[in-house]
Amino acid sequence: MSRSAKAGLEFPVGRIHRHLKSRTSAHGRVGATAAILEYFTAELLELAGNASKDLKVKRTPRHLQLAIRGDEEPDTLIKGTIAGGGVIPHIHKSLINKSTKE
């Protein structure tokens, strides 16, 4: 029985252990690390799935980008860029024309 099956996880605990072995001394915390990665991935895919379900299209890198940048916690953790994700539209308040009465 694999370590993933024992832990009740879908993520491969052995493969994560192999990747962590060369970087840290996290020999005893591999199952917990795999569980955290699995939970975080499921959370991001759920948010991206909600965005794609609203638009009735399949999930794209743009939806993943919107899910990451739209939530505070993943935004602080993931600082990299997503290929094909685009940018989040934002106009600074000082650039908006305040005299809209014209």
N, C-alpha and C positions, 0 to 999 in steps of 0.2 A: 504494500500500500504506500502510495507516495505521500510526501509531506504535505502537499496541497490538499489531498483528499482527507488526511488526518485533521488538518486545520479547517476543512470545509470551505476552501477558497478555490476560485477559478484561476487566479494568477499562479504561475509556477514558482513555488518557494525555492526549489533547487537552483533554478536559473538566476533568481534574484540573489541567492546566497553566493553563487559563483561571481556575479558582477560586483557584489559588495566586498568580497574577500580581498580583492586587489586594492580597494580604496580605504576601507575602514576595518576596525576590529569588531564588527557587529555579528559575531558568530551566534550569540544567544538570542538575538532580536530579529531574526530573519522572518519568522512567521508573522510577527507584529508589523514589520515593515511591509510585507506583502499584503497584509490586511489593510493597512493604511493606503497603499497605492491602489488597491482594488476599490476601496470606498471612494477615494478621490476621483478615480477614473469614472466610476459609475455616476457620481454626482455631476461631473462635467458633461458626460454623455446624456444624462437626463435633461440638463439645462439646454444643451444643443438640440436635443430631440424635441423639446417643447417649442423652441424657436422654429424648427423646420416644420413641425406639425401645424403651427399657426399659419404658415405660408403654404402648406400642403405640397411641399417638395421634399426630396430626399436630403439627408444631412450633408452639408458641405463644410469646407474649412471656414467659410464665412460665419456659419452658425456657431462653430466652436469658438471662433474669435469673439463673437458677440456674447457667448456664454461666459467666457473668461473675463472679458472686460466689463461685463455688466454686473458681476458679483465682486464684492470687496475682497473676500478671502483668496480666491484663486488669482485675482489681479495682483495681489501683493506677492504671491508665491511664484507666479509664472511671469517673468519679465522678458522672455524671448518673443520672437515673432512667429506667426503661423503662416506658412507659405500659402498664398491664395486667400488669406483672411481679410485683407483690406485694412482700413483704418476706421476708427469710430468717429463719426462726424461730431464736431464740436466747434462752436463759434464763441469766442471770448465775449463776455458781457460788454466790455468797453468798445467793441467793434460794431455792436448792434446800434443802428440809427435810433436815437431816442425820440426824434420828432416824426412820428408816424401819422400825424394829423393831415399831412399834405395830400 
